[in-house]
């Protein structure tokens, strides 16, 4: 069974499950923008970044997040929008 995918490309469906294509919504203009002012971390409240890990090397299924449920393997990181990957891994 084939269905229309992003950009008119067909994608193969397994049974009746439909695979979702993901594409970036970032425009070239947004990429070329000047960087914003740095966040004042003394005055700005951090955000909560929720990371769900697995031991099997696969992504979690979408139905694992249905009806307010989440997988038990959650890592909570409080950080700021301007944090780098290096800061998050320290």
N, C-alpha and C positions, 0 to 999 in steps of 0.2 A: 504494500500500500504506500503511495506517495502523497505528500502534501506540499503545498507551496511554502517555501521558507523565506528567509530574509533575502531581498534582492532578486526574487523570482526563482531562486534555486530550490530544487526539490530536496526533501529529506526523507529518509526511509523511516517508517513507523513500525515499532515492534508491537504487534497485536493492535490494541486500541489505544495504547498509551502514546501520547504525542510528545515529542521532544521539543523543548523550548529553545529557540536560538537567542543568544545574547549579543547585543551590539552596543557600542559606545554611543552615548548621546553628547559627548564633548565635541564642540565645534572647533575648527582651526582658530577662530577669533578668540575663543576662551583660552586656548593654549598659548597664544601670543600675548595675552594680557599681562600688564605689569603685575609683579607680585604684590599681594596685599600687605598692609602694615602688620608687623608681628603682633601676636596676641600677648597682652599683658597677663601673665599667668598668676600674678598676685591679685588681680581684680576679676579675672574671668573664671567661672566655675568649669571644671573639667567635664568631659562627656564620658559616658560609659560605653566602651567597646566590648561587645559580647562575641567571643570566639568559641566555636563548637568543634572539638577535636574528635578524631576517630583513630582507631588502631589498625583498621583494615585498609587504609590508603584510598578509600572511596568517599565521595561526598555524601552528606546526609540526604535522605529523600525528603521531598517537600511535605509529604504527609506526616513526617515526624514533628513538624511545627504547626500542625493544625489545631484549631480550637484552643489556642493559648498554651499548648504543651510545647516543651522544648527538650532536646536530648539532655541527659544528665551530665555529659562530659563538657561542661561549660567553664571557660576561663574568662573572668571579668577583669578588664583593664581600664582604669581611669586615666584619661589622657586629654590632650588638647588638639584642636583641629590642625595646628601647625606642627605637630610632632612628626619626627622623621622615623623611618623604619628602624634606624639604628637606636634611637631612644626607646622604642617599644621593645627591643630585644635585650636591653640591658637589665 
